[in-house]
Amino acid sequence: MQDALPGDTRLALDLALTVRHDGHGGIADDLTDPTGLTTWIRAHADDLPVTPGYAADAPALTAVRDLRAAVRALFAHAVRPGAPSPADAARLLPVPEALDRLNTAAARRPTVPVLHWTGGADPGVRLRPVPDGGDLTAALAQAVIAFLTGPDRQRLRACHAPRCVRYFLKDHPRQEWCRPSCGNRARVARHHERHKRASRPDRP
């Protein structure tokens, strides 16, 4: 399903999801070094202003990680009154700081208005990046802004299955978890908790 998402939505989600469950009860980070960022950027090269063979350096890693912290703070804000991802719930940036960080990054990529007017439709305008203008982090920031101001934001949720720290887009009204495996884990955990409560002797 995610492959069918608009590019901005996919970029925003995928950046947030570089923080994930490691499969062993802990949290994994795909962006711990320039090599990890290089791998992630190359996987998204079709949607980013990078040249073939792109290789990240330490400043790029710092910039993207700083942006990701802002993104995850704003995702946590977007899912309220639901709880944020447990991965960083205790150390989220304040919303004003996250907004400032996101907007500052986005401003490093200049854009120009482009008029579109076809058939009998009303004229419309889209912002197009200036060729060779701005940087990678700015492109990511603008994608996040497009996602947060677009219709997909209304479907954003944090998955609270045991050991999951993902954000996801809710596809149908009854969806609670990001993946079927998370739903299975949550149901097993609920069953064990009910069994544990039922087996406890009554306390005075």
Buried (B, 14 or more C-beta within 10 A) or exposed (E): EEEEBBBBBBBBBBBBBBBBBEEEEEBBBBBEEBEBBBEBBBEBEEBBBBEEEBEBEEEBBEBBBBBBBBBBBBBBBBBEEEEBBBBBEEEBBEEEEBBEBBEBBBEBBEBEEEEEEEEEEEEEEEEEBEEEEBBBBBBBBBBBBBBBEEEBBEEBBBBBBEBBBBBBBBEEEEBEBBEEEBBEBBEEEEEEEEEEEEEEEEEE
